[in-house]
Amino acid sequence: MIIGVGIDVAEIDRFEAALERTPELAHRLFIEDELILPSGDRRGIASLAARFAAKEALAKALGAPAGLRWTDAEVYVEDSGQPRLRVQGTVEARAAELGVRSWHVSLSHDAGVASAVVIAEG
């Protein structure tokens, strides 16, 4: 059963400007593992913008309640290349309240725009 669906887009240049204007913003939005690639290099801005869009889409799938912490949701990629969500804290509590058992995530970025779709399934 589908509990919620969220979709969001982020203009990559605008997102980059926000991170440059407010350097601590990256650590308010992402955990360290989201900022760094497995190689140890810093993740690219388009990839970060897509992850931010996924967190916005996740909030929408949960009904956009107040009080969700951005760092309570982690976007990661399985070895197969499929993006996934790992939730804890405020996000996990809201998901449990709604009966969410699994997540489906799709990320994309092209032509200066990053997008994400999140489906919460019960």
BAKERO-592250 format. One record per residue: x, y, z of N, C-alpha, C, O, CB in turn; residue number from 1. Coordinates in nm, 4 decimals, padded with zeros to 6 digits. Atoms other than C-alpha are relative to their C-alpha. Glycine has a CB too. Example, Ala and Ser with C-alpha at 12.3 -4.5 7.8 and 13.67 -1.06 7.14 Angstrom:
2
00.0890|-00.1190|00.0000|01.2300|-00.4500|00.7800|00.0900|00.1200|00.0000|00.1936|00.1181|00.0665|-00.0992|00.0027|00.1246|1
-00.0820|-00.1190|-00.0060|01.3670|-00.1060|00.7140|-00.0770|00.1090|00.0730|-00.0261|00.2198|00.0899|00.0414|00.0462|-00.1415|2
This chain:
122
00.0838|-00.1172|00.0000|00.0000|00.0000|00.0000|00.0893|00.1250|00.0000|00.1853|00.1343|00.0765|-00.0959|-00.0010|00.1220|1
-00.0740|-00.1256|00.0068|00.1298|00.3450|-00.0933|-00.0520|00.0928|00.1093|-00.1716|00.1215|00.1154|-00.0135|00.0662|-00.1412|2
00.0364|-00.0911|-00.1085|00.1298|00.5746|00.2091|00.0198|00.1452|-00.0421|-00.0578|00.2327|-00.0038|00.0827|-00.0304|00.1257|3
-00.0260|-00.1359|00.0448|00.2789|00.8805|00.0438|00.0969|00.0040|-00.1156|00.1807|-00.0847|-00.1319|00.0530|00.0829|00.1132|4
-00.0898|-00.0237|00.1132|00.4530|01.0129|-00.2653|00.0467|00.1444|00.0081|-00.0329|00.2351|00.0323|-00.0706|-00.0296|-00.1379|5
-00.0538|-00.1356|00.0023|00.6813|01.3131|-00.2796|00.0895|00.0182|-00.1202|00.1580|-00.0750|-00.1624|00.0769|00.0306|00.1287|6
-00.0888|-00.0339|00.1111|00.8593|01.4840|-00.5658|00.0536|00.1397|00.0258|-00.0170|00.2254|00.0790|-00.0742|-00.0081|-00.1388|7
-00.0579|-00.1318|-00.0167|01.0955|01.7779|-00.5611|00.1075|00.0231|-00.1047|00.1683|-00.0713|-00.1552|00.0574|00.0166|00.1408|8
-00.1078|-00.0390|00.0909|01.3331|01.9660|-00.7884|00.0830|00.1078|00.0675|00.0325|00.1843|00.1497|-00.0562|00.0502|-00.1369|9
-00.0903|-00.1024|-00.0530|01.6332|02.1815|-00.7029|00.0842|00.0527|-00.1156|00.1469|-00.0245|-00.1881|00.0911|-00.0571|00.1151|10
-00.0857|-00.0616|00.1002|01.8039|02.4266|-00.9351|00.1438|-00.0094|00.0508|00.1758|00.0433|00.1574|-00.0419|00.1495|-00.0281|11
-00.1351|00.0313|-00.0465|02.1680|02.3200|-00.9129|00.0812|00.1253|00.0298|00.1465|00.1315|00.1340|00.0722|-00.0842|-00.1031|12
-00.0766|-00.1228|-00.0229|02.3242|02.6685|-00.9480|-00.0485|00.0737|00.1247|00.0319|00.1266|00.2014|-00.0099|00.0921|-00.1219|13
00.0567|-00.0668|-00.1179|02.0887|02.8119|-00.6860|00.0395|-00.0736|00.1281|00.0717|-00.0112|00.2293|-00.1539|00.0082|-00.0112|14
-00.0394|00.0801|-00.1149|02.1648|02.5250|-00.4485|00.1476|00.0232|00.0324|00.1845|00.0384|00.1488|-00.0268|-00.1496|-00.0265|15
-00.1435|-00.0253|-00.0203|02.5393|02.5760|-00.4987|00.0235|00.1377|00.0616|00.1068|00.1525|00.1511|00.0759|-00.0113|-00.1336|16
-00.0138|-00.1350|-00.0547|02.5038|02.9489|-00.4298|-00.0396|00.0030|00.1475|00.0241|00.0719|00.2272|-00.0859|00.0996|-00.0801|17
00.0425|00.0054|-00.1402|02.3181|02.8731|-00.1054|00.1087|-00.0633|00.0868|00.1345|-00.0168|00.1979|-00.1319|-00.0792|00.0136|18
-00.1079|00.0644|-00.0753|02.5981|02.6397|00.0065|00.1215|00.0911|00.0123|00.1882|00.0914|00.1158|00.0401|-00.1316|-00.0668|19
-00.1129|-00.0934|-00.0048|02.8619|02.9009|-00.0798|-00.0290|00.1159|00.0945|00.0598|00.1608|00.1669|00.0318|00.0533|-00.1404|20
00.0415|-00.1121|-00.0845|02.6690|03.1770|00.0990|-00.0019|-00.0388|00.1482|00.0298|00.0417|00.2357|-00.1383|00.0498|-00.0427|21
00.0142|00.0487|-00.1377|02.6143|02.9627|00.4105|00.0726|-00.1337|00.0107|00.0091|-00.2388|00.0022|-00.1516|-00.0144|00.0408|22
-00.0792|00.1232|00.0017|02.8991|02.7080|00.4380|-00.0463|-00.1077|00.0983|-00.0358|-00.2266|00.0682|00.1417|00.0332|00.0289|23
00.0432|00.1008|-00.0977|02.7582|02.5391|00.7517|-00.1298|-00.0702|-00.0422|-00.1691|-00.1696|00.0189|-00.0192|00.0651|00.1369|24
00.1249|00.0601|00.0479|02.4380|02.4593|00.5589|00.0187|-00.1457|-00.0405|-00.0686|-00.2286|-00.0148|-00.0547|00.0793|-00.1180|25
-00.0245|00.1380|00.0437|02.5918|02.1439|00.4128|-00.0084|-00.0976|00.1165|-00.0606|-00.2080|00.1013|00.1369|-00.0112|-00.0672|26
00.0018|00.0898|-00.1164|02.6326|01.9964|00.7615|-00.1336|00.0003|00.0725|-00.1598|-00.0874|00.1548|00.1093|00.0388|00.0968|27
00.1372|00.0029|-00.0530|02.2769|02.0918|00.8571|-00.0901|-00.0876|-00.0869|-00.1917|-00.1387|-00.0397|-00.0578|00.1430|00.0086|28
00.0828|00.0772|00.0938|02.1415|01.9097|00.5491|00.0435|-00.1449|-00.0140|-00.0395|-00.2334|-00.0348|00.0025|00.0651|-00.1352|29
-00.0551|00.1313|00.0336|02.3714|01.6089|00.5130|00.0880|-00.0556|00.1118|00.1511|00.0191|00.1865|00.0800|00.0086|-00.1289|30
-00.0991|00.0636|-00.0866|02.5610|01.3570|00.7208|00.1301|-00.0107|-00.0798|00.1299|00.0039|-00.2021|-00.0489|-00.1421|00.0504|31
-00.1321|00.0027|00.0646|02.9309|01.3188|00.6442|00.0064|-00.0990|-00.1167|00.0656|-00.0686|-00.2202|00.1071|-00.0353|00.1025|32
-00.0031|00.1010|00.1066|02.8801|01.0009|00.4370|-00.0680|00.0474|-00.1278|-00.0361|-00.0017|-00.2360|-00.0661|-00.1276|00.0478|33
00.0656|-00.0526|00.1201|02.6532|01.1954|00.1996|00.0877|00.1030|-00.0708|00.0747|00.1228|-00.1916|-00.1352|00.0626|00.0363|34
-00.0847|-00.1046|00.0567|02.9131|01.4675|00.1450|00.1232|-00.0539|-00.0707|00.1809|00.0133|-00.1562|00.0423|00.0945|00.1077|35
-00.1252|00.0571|00.0504|03.2017|01.2354|00.0598|-00.0283|-00.1277|-00.0797|-00.1085|-00.2113|-00.0382|00.0974|-00.0299|00.1169|36
00.0097|00.1213|00.0818|03.2298|00.9730|-00.2149|00.0811|-00.1127|00.0647|00.1682|-00.0855|00.1473|00.0501|00.0270|-00.1452|37
-00.0799|00.1108|-00.0543|03.3639|00.6242|-00.1316|00.1499|00.0176|-00.0241|00.2314|-00.0318|00.0537|-00.0457|-00.1313|-00.0611|38
-00.1414|-00.0247|00.0309|03.6918|00.7368|-00.2940|00.0637|00.0996|00.0958|00.1861|00.1121|00.0999|00.0141|00.0505|-00.1422|39
-00.0511|-00.1035|-00.0891|03.7246|01.0109|-00.0322|-00.0124|00.1400|-00.0577|00.0076|00.2385|00.0135|00.1431|-00.0277|00.0326|40
00.0205|-00.1308|00.0635|03.6590|01.2914|-00.2815|-00.1330|00.0589|00.0446|-00.2241|-00.0129|00.0856|00.0046|-00.0121|-00.1544|41
00.1263|-00.0677|-00.0333|03.3906|01.5503|-00.2125|-00.1030|-00.0283|-00.1103|-00.0713|-00.0237|-00.2292|00.0220|00.1548|00.0171|42
00.1081|00.0263|00.0956|03.0575|01.4668|-00.3770|-00.0311|00.1263|-00.0799|-00.0265|00.2365|-00.0253|-00.1272|-00.0503|00.0732|43
00.0302|-00.1128|00.0876|02.9652|01.6913|-00.6709|-00.1289|00.0705|00.0369|-00.2169|00.0126|00.1004|-00.0077|-00.0464|-00.1420|44
00.1150|-00.0822|-00.0362|02.7111|01.9690|-00.6382|-00.1303|-00.0539|-00.0596|-00.2340|-00.0469|00.0062|00.0223|00.1432|-00.0458|45
00.1235|00.0536|00.0598|02.4593|01.8083|-00.8794|-00.0518|-00.1188|00.0809|-00.1724|-00.1332|00.1008|00.0245|-00.0426|-00.1470|46
00.0369|00.1149|-00.0820|02.4611|01.4912|-00.6709|-00.0558|00.0448|00.1348|-00.1531|-00.0126|00.1838|00.1209|-00.0918|00.0206|47
00.0510|-00.0526|-00.1272|02.4152|01.6905|-00.3489|-00.1379|00.0638|-00.0182|-00.2260|00.0481|00.0663|00.0984|00.1029|00.0589|48
00.1307|-00.0616|00.0263|02.1290|01.8869|-00.5027|-00.1080|-00.1071|-00.0160|-00.2208|-00.0888|00.0298|00.0063|00.0888|-00.1267|49
00.0962|00.1099|00.0153|01.9586|01.5584|-00.5987|-00.0329|-00.0613|00.1360|-00.1476|-00.0977|00.1618|00.0556|-00.1084|-00.0954|50
00.0234|00.0535|-00.1348|02.0012|01.4324|-00.2428|-00.0867|00.0949|00.0832|-00.1719|00.0511|00.1604|00.1340|-00.0250|00.0715|51
00.0850|-00.0962|-00.0682|01.8526|01.7537|-00.1081|-00.1435|-00.0115|-00.0513|-00.2378|-00.0088|00.0278|00.0536|00.1435|-00.0197|52
00.1342|00.0172|00.0577|01.5578|01.7123|-00.3475|-00.0660|-00.1261|00.0561|-00.1866|-00.1271|00.0806|00.0075|-00.0078|-00.1551|53
00.0549|00.1240|-00.0564|01.5156|01.3558|-00.2145|-00.0484|00.0219|00.1427|-00.1514|-00.0326|00.1821|00.1053|-00.1120|-00.0032|54
00.0423|-00.0263|-00.1376|01.4975|01.4826|00.1428|-00.1273|00.0845|00.0029|-00.2146|00.0636|00.0871|00.1121|00.0705|00.0781|55
00.1236|-00.0781|00.0126|01.2367|01.7404|00.0409|-00.1158|-00.0908|-00.0432|-00.2263|-00.0807|00.0100|00.0188|00.1161|-00.1019|56
00.1037|00.0927|00.0471|01.0430|01.4696|-00.1448|-00.0415|-00.0952|00.1116|-00.1595|-00.1277|00.1249|00.0501|-00.0800|-00.1222|57
00.0294|00.0865|-00.1141|01.0681|01.2435|00.1607|-00.0940|00.0706|00.0977|-00.1920|00.0121|00.1438|00.1303|-00.0416|00.0715|58
00.0865|-00.0760|-00.0906|00.9179|01.5159|00.3802|-00.1421|00.0093|-00.0567|-00.2394|-00.0042|00.0175|00.0576|00.1418|00.0240|59
00.1322|-00.0084|00.0634|00.6318|01.5562|00.1317|-00.0725|-00.1345|00.0070|-00.1933|-00.1393|00.0303|00.0134|00.0454|-00.1470|60
00.0611|00.1330|-00.0083|00.5717|01.1805|00.1269|-00.0521|-00.0291|00.1401|-00.1447|-00.1083|00.1576|00.1006|-00.1072|-00.0410|61
00.0424|00.0180|-00.1396|00.5375|01.1982|00.5066|-00.1027|00.1047|00.0430|-00.1380|00.1115|00.1608|00.1210|00.0061|00.0927|62
00.0997|-00.1009|-00.0332|00.2874|01.4842|00.4901|00.0588|00.1326|00.0431|-00.0129|00.2190|00.0936|-00.0883|-00.0507|00.1072|63
-00.0720|-00.1240|-00.0312|00.5471|01.7581|00.5453|-00.0240|00.0496|00.1426|-00.0571|00.1664|00.1631|-00.0402|00.1078|-00.0975|64
00.0197|-00.0446|-00.1385|00.5202|01.7635|00.9251|00.1153|00.0886|00.0468|00.2278|00.0752|-00.0014|-00.0141|-00.1210|00.0935|65
-00.1049|-00.0831|-00.0590|00.7130|02.0240|01.1230|00.0894|-00.0870|00.0871|00.0455|-00.1888|00.1407|-00.0610|00.1168|00.0829|66
-00.0889|00.0651|-00.0948|01.0166|01.9126|01.3186|00.0886|-00.1108|-00.0549|00.1667|-00.1688|00.0205|-00.0795|-00.0545|00.1073|67
-00.0900|00.1018|00.0559|01.1856|01.6687|01.0790|00.1406|00.0576|-00.0100|00.1588|00.1719|-00.0519|-00.0497|-00.0485|-00.1399|68
-00.1400|-00.0415|00.0123|01.5644|01.6888|01.0950|00.0566|-00.0564|-00.1299|00.0430|-00.1754|-00.1581|00.0843|-00.0479|00.1230|69
-00.0561|00.0415|00.1288|01.7406|01.6772|00.7579|00.0992|-00.1151|00.0161|00.1038|-00.2057|-00.0671|00.0686|00.1184|-00.0683|70
-00.1029|00.1021|-00.0189|02.0207|01.4637|00.8983|-00.0563|-00.1306|00.0568|00.0188|-00.2258|00.0783|00.1084|00.0528|00.0919|71
00.0635|00.1253|-00.0411|01.7702|01.2023|01.0206|-00.0404|-00.0841|-00.1205|-00.0989|-00.1914|-00.1053|-00.1224|00.0286|00.0867|72
00.0217|00.0764|00.1232|01.7395|01.0906|00.6578|00.1305|00.0006|-00.0786|00.1871|00.1064|-00.1058|-00.1183|00.0599|-00.0854|73
-00.1234|00.0132|00.0779|02.0399|00.9607|00.4656|-00.0336|-00.0612|-00.1354|-00.1009|-00.1639|-00.1439|00.1057|-00.0870|00.0756|74
00.0117|00.0562|00.1346|02.0425|00.9078|00.0910|00.1324|-00.0683|-00.0305|00.2379|-00.0049|-00.0279|-00.0347|00.1109|-00.1080|75
-00.1205|00.0740|00.0343|02.2893|00.6369|-00.0023|-00.0277|-00.0834|-00.1242|-00.1422|-00.0968|-00.1671|00.0465|-00.0895|00.1181|76
00.0128|00.0790|00.1217|02.3543|00.4189|-00.3050|00.0526|-00.1401|00.0265|00.1632|-00.1580|00.0776|00.0759|00.0662|-00.1180|77
-00.0432|00.1393|-00.0143|02.3690|00.0402|-00.2998|00.1086|-00.0304|-00.1029|00.1298|00.0471|-00.1962|-00.1202|-00.0976|-00.0168|78
-00.1035|00.0411|00.0954|02.6492|-00.1433|-00.4811|-00.0555|-00.0114|-00.1412|00.0170|00.0077|-00.2388|00.0614|-00.1334|00.0422|79
00.0652|00.0126|00.1306|02.3996|-00.1985|-00.7635|-00.0204|00.1349|-00.0674|-00.0518|00.1409|-00.1862|-00.1338|-00.0701|00.0151|80
00.0226|-00.1332|00.0535|02.3746|00.1796|-00.8082|-00.1361|00.0565|00.0344|-00.1644|00.1724|00.0039|00.0165|-00.0019|-00.1473|81
00.1339|-00.0449|-00.0353|02.0194|00.2010|-00.6753|00.0026|00.0885|00.1249|00.0582|00.0495|00.2275|-00.0919|-00.1204|00.0224|82
00.0044|-00.0858|-00.1181|01.9572|00.4950|-00.4411|-00.0987|-00.0543|00.1029|-00.1997|-00.1156|00.0684|-00.0381|00.1435|-00.0394|83
00.0828|00.0473|-00.1119|01.8071|00.4172|-00.1001|-00.0053|00.1078|00.1070|00.0732|00.2026|00.1060|00.0556|-00.1333|00.0592|84
00.0108|-00.0870|-00.1164|01.6970|00.5957|00.2154|00.0240|-00.0797|00.1261|-00.0209|-00.1935|00.1392|-00.1370|00.0683|00.0049|85
-00.0174|00.0546|-00.1343|01.8091|00.5223|00.5677|-00.0515|00.1090|00.0947|-00.0047|00.2227|00.0900|00.1531|-00.0400|00.0305|86
00.0599|-00.1009|-00.0871|01.6011|00.6970|00.8355|00.0210|-00.0346|00.1467|00.0376|-00.1508|00.1839|-00.1491|00.0141|-00.0296|87
-00.0132|00.0145|-00.1451|01.6341|00.7517|01.2085|-00.0709|00.1183|00.0650|-00.1239|00.2051|-00.0044|00.1514|-00.0073|00.0441|88
00.0487|-00.1150|-00.0757|01.5136|00.9884|01.4795|-00.1377|00.0497|-00.0421|-00.2341|-00.0267|-00.0468|00.0970|00.1110|-00.0124|89
00.1282|-00.0638|00.0305|01.2400|01.2321|01.3762|-00.0669|-00.0584|-00.1233|-00.1891|-00.0726|-00.1276|00.0196|00.1480|-00.0192|90
00.0560|00.0557|00.1237|01.1974|01.0842|01.0288|-00.0503|-00.1417|00.0240|-00.1585|-00.1782|-00.0219|00.1052|00.0010|-00.1131|91
00.0413|00.1367|-00.0311|01.1836|00.7266|01.1553|-00.1287|-00.0010|00.0838|-00.2163|-00.0848|00.0626|00.1127|-00.0741|00.0746|92
00.1190|-00.0069|-00.0851|00.9253|00.8253|01.4188|-00.1244|00.0328|-00.0819|-00.2287|-00.0299|-00.0633|00.0192|00.1048|00.1104|93
00.1151|-00.0363|00.0845|00.6953|00.9911|01.1628|-00.0355|-00.1150|-00.0940|-00.1533|-00.1447|-00.1139|00.0303|00.1285|-00.0819|94
00.0247|00.1135|00.0900|00.7352|00.6985|00.9217|-00.0704|-00.1129|00.0749|-00.1636|-00.1732|00.0219|00.1327|-00.0512|-00.0613|95
00.0628|00.1054|-00.0803|00.6452|00.4512|01.1990|-00.1445|00.0363|00.0332|-00.2331|-00.0491|00.0305|00.0798|-00.0241|00.1295|96
00.1353|-00.0481|-00.0303|00.3429|00.6617|01.2934|-00.0955|-00.0248|-00.1173|-00.2125|-00.0577|-00.0978|00.0033|00.1500|00.0343|97
00.0816|00.0187|00.1202|00.2178|00.6345|00.9340|-00.0026|-00.1449|-00.0488|-00.0835|-00.1803|-00.1345|00.0513|00.0892|-00.1105|98
-00.0052|00.1399|00.0421|00.3087|00.2663|00.8976|00.0895|-00.0268|-00.1198|00.0703|-00.1255|-00.1908|-00.1365|-00.0467|-00.0312|99
-00.0927|00.0196|00.1127|00.5890|00.3072|00.6419|00.0924|-00.1166|00.0312|00.1529|-00.1230|00.1382|00.0830|00.1295|-00.0285|100
-00.0901|00.1152|-00.0155|00.7813|-00.0164|00.5938|00.1170|00.0035|-00.0969|00.2227|-00.0531|-00.0694|-00.0768|-00.1287|-00.0193|101
-00.1087|-00.0061|00.0977|00.9880|00.0600|00.2853|-00.0105|00.1289|-00.0815|-00.1144|00.1946|-00.0876|-00.0031|-00.1240|-00.0935|102
-00.0130|-00.1223|00.0796|01.1036|00.3434|00.0624|00.0439|-00.0346|-00.1416|00.1174|-00.1308|-00.1637|00.1007|00.0977|00.0652|103
-00.0465|00.0087|00.1385|01.1482|00.3790|-00.3118|00.0478|00.1402|-00.0372|-00.0221|00.2387|-00.0134|-00.1144|-00.0522|-00.0991|104
-00.0623|-00.1292|00.0286|01.3776|00.6566|-00.4359|00.0523|00.0014|-00.1431|00.1095|-00.0968|-00.1906|00.1147|00.0294|00.1001|105
-00.0602|-00.0216|00.1304|01.4699|00.7913|-00.7768|00.0611|00.1395|-00.0009|-00.0031|00.2367|00.0387|-00.1047|-00.0171|-00.1147|106
-00.0730|-00.1265|00.0074|01.7288|01.0662|-00.8308|00.0386|00.0272|-00.1445|00.0648|-00.0656|-00.2210|00.1260|-00.0027|00.0908|107
-00.0449|-00.0359|00.1334|01.8158|01.2568|-01.1458|00.0541|00.1424|00.0024|00.0158|00.2230|00.0872|-00.1150|-00.0139|-00.1031|108
-00.0436|-00.1385|00.0194|02.0024|01.5675|-01.2563|00.0429|00.0168|-00.1446|00.1176|-00.0641|-00.1996|00.1165|00.0376|00.0975|109
-00.0288|-00.0307|00.1395|02.0240|01.7238|-01.6010|-00.0436|00.1439|-00.0272|-00.1367|00.1940|00.0358|-00.0722|-00.1005|-00.0965|110
00.0363|-00.1345|00.0459|02.0103|02.0666|-01.7658|-00.0148|00.0996|00.1153|-00.1029|00.1856|00.1133|-00.1297|-00.0058|-00.0789|111
-00.0009|-00.0954|-00.1083|02.0838|02.2489|-01.4416|-00.1017|-00.0235|00.1099|-00.1168|00.0592|00.1999|-00.0203|00.1317|-00.0543|112
00.1031|00.0302|-00.0989|01.8083|02.0817|-01.2396|00.0218|-00.1401|00.0561|00.0486|-00.2346|-00.0180|-00.1412|00.0124|-00.0622|113
-00.0034|00.1306|-00.0657|01.8215|01.7992|-00.9859|-00.1424|-00.0316|00.0444|-00.2170|00.0576|00.0849|00.1007|-00.0017|00.1224|114
00.1352|00.0390|-00.0399|01.5068|01.6011|-00.9097|00.0028|-00.1313|00.0751|00.0973|-00.2094|00.0651|-00.0916|-00.0111|-00.1220|115
00.0129|00.1246|-00.0749|01.3903|01.3232|-00.6842|-00.1462|-00.0322|00.0215|-00.2305|00.0564|00.0355|00.0733|00.0089|00.1347|116
00.1321|00.0530|-00.0344|01.0844|01.1092|-00.6260|00.0201|-00.0983|00.1133|00.1118|-00.1804|00.1104|-00.0706|-00.0683|-00.1236|117
-00.0033|00.0938|-00.1122|01.0209|00.9262|-00.3000|-00.1395|-00.0563|00.0190|-00.2377|00.0178|00.0248|00.0509|00.0688|00.1308|118
00.1263|00.0685|-00.0292|00.7474|00.6700|-00.2421|00.0154|-00.0709|00.1332|00.1094|-00.1476|00.1544|-00.0390|-00.1014|-00.1138|119
00.0044|00.0665|-00.1307|00.6638|00.5600|00.1115|-00.1033|-00.1114|-00.0109|-00.2189|-00.0871|-00.0455|-00.0357|00.1014|00.1172|120
00.0881|00.1152|00.0131|00.5155|00.2102|00.1175|-00.0211|-00.0642|00.1363|00.0715|-00.0754|00.2167|00.0579|-00.1024|-00.1000|121
00.0343|00.0655|-00.1264|00.3352|00.0381|00.4047|-00.0236|-00.1453|-00.0162|-00.0534|-00.2143|00.0813|-00.1198|00.0620|00.0605|122
